[in-house]
Amino acid sequence: MKSNNNPEENEVNNDADDTIMLTGAEGALLDQVCADDAAYFEANPGESERLRPMIEGEFYPEAPPEVVPGCEMWVEVAQLAPGLRTRRPAYQVVLDGPSPLDRAARRRAARAAARTR
């Protein structure tokens, strides 16, 4: 999905190649989401997956997933190659204790330690 950040427009344009081009606020939001994911993978070159909180509107024009009681909406981001990523919604059960990001950080640290052995 490409974005065309033109604040005067706020629509979805379908090109002949079936690429959806977002404009206006939705395009700006998608640009920011993609830039944040890119920065994460640049800062963590050994990683190919990321779990992060969902940003409201990032899956526009698709309807947002229904929030299940006791869960939060997160996004699983997979980097397939540098600059090529997929995103999909994921439910995260809200539990007492460490956050999913803390668990992900522990997994990354354990993998990094294993690589240095």
C-alpha positions in Angstrom: 0.0 0.0 0.0 1.4 3.4 -0.9 0.4 6.7 0.5 0.0 10.1 -1.2 0.2 12.6 1.7 -1.9 15.4 0.3 -3.8 17.2 3.1 -6.4 18.5 0.6 -7.6 15.0 -0.3 -9.1 12.4 1.9 -10.0 9.4 -0.3 -8.9 6.0 -1.5 -7.6 5.9 -5.1 -7.3 2.5 -6.8 -4.6 2.4 -9.5 -4.8 0.1 -12.5 -2.3 -2.2 -10.7 -4.7 -2.7 -7.8 -2.5 -0.7 -5.5 -4.5 1.3 -3.0 -3.2 4.9 -2.6 -4.2 6.7 0.6 -4.4 10.4 0.8 -5.0 13.0 3.5 -4.9 12.1 7.1 -5.0 8.3 6.4 -2.0 8.6 4.1 -0.1 10.6 6.7 -0.9 8.0 9.4 0.2 5.1 7.2 3.4 6.9 6.4 4.1 7.3 10.1 3.3 3.7 10.9 5.6 2.5 8.1 8.4 4.8 9.2 8.1 3.7 12.8 8.3 0.0 11.8 11.2 0.7 9.4 13.1 2.5 12.2 12.5 -0.5 14.5 14.0 -3.0 12.1 16.9 -0.6 11.3 17.6 -0.4 15.0 17.2 -4.1 15.5 18.9 -5.7 12.4 18.7 -9.2 13.7 14.9 -9.1 14.1 12.4 -10.2 11.5 9.2 -9.8 13.7 7.8 -7.1 15.9 4.7 -7.0 18.2 3.4 -3.5 18.9 0.2 -1.8 20.0 -2.2 -1.1 17.1 -2.6 2.5 16.1 -6.2 3.5 15.5 -6.9 3.8 11.8 -3.7 2.1 10.5 -5.7 -0.5 8.6 -8.0 2.0 6.8 -10.0 1.5 4.6 -10.6 -1.9 6.2 -12.9 -1.9 9.2 -11.0 -2.1 12.5 -11.1 -5.6 14.1 -13.7 -5.9 16.9 -12.1 -5.6 20.3 -12.7 -8.7 22.4 -13.4 -8.1 26.1 -10.2 -8.7 28.1 -8.0 -8.2 25.1 -6.1 -5.3 23.5 -5.4 -4.9 19.8 -1.8 -5.3 18.7 -0.1 -5.7 15.4 2.3 -8.4 14.3 4.8 -6.9 11.9 7.0 -9.2 9.9 10.0 -8.0 7.8 10.2 -10.2 4.8 13.2 -8.4 3.4 14.7 -4.9 4.1 12.0 -2.4 3.2 9.3 -5.2 2.7 7.0 -5.7 5.7 3.6 -7.2 6.4 1.3 -6.1 9.2 -1.6 -8.1 10.6 -3.9 -7.4 13.6 -3.5 -9.6 16.6 -5.3 -9.9 19.9 -3.3 -9.7 23.1 -4.9 -11.0 26.2 -4.5 -8.5 29.1 -2.9 -10.3 32.0 -1.5 -9.1 35.2 2.3 -9.1 35.0 4.9 -8.1 32.4 3.7 -6.6 29.2 4.1 -8.4 25.9 6.8 -6.0 24.9 8.8 -7.0 28.0 8.5 -10.6 27.0 9.5 -9.8 23.5 12.5 -7.9 24.8 13.5 -10.9 26.9 13.2 -13.2 23.9 15.4 -10.8 21.8 18.0 -10.7 24.6 18.0 -14.5 24.9 18.5 -14.9 21.1 21.3 -12.3 21.1 23.0 -14.1 24.0 22.7 -17.4 22.3 24.3 -16.0 19.1 27.4 -14.8 21.0 28.1 -18.2 22.6 
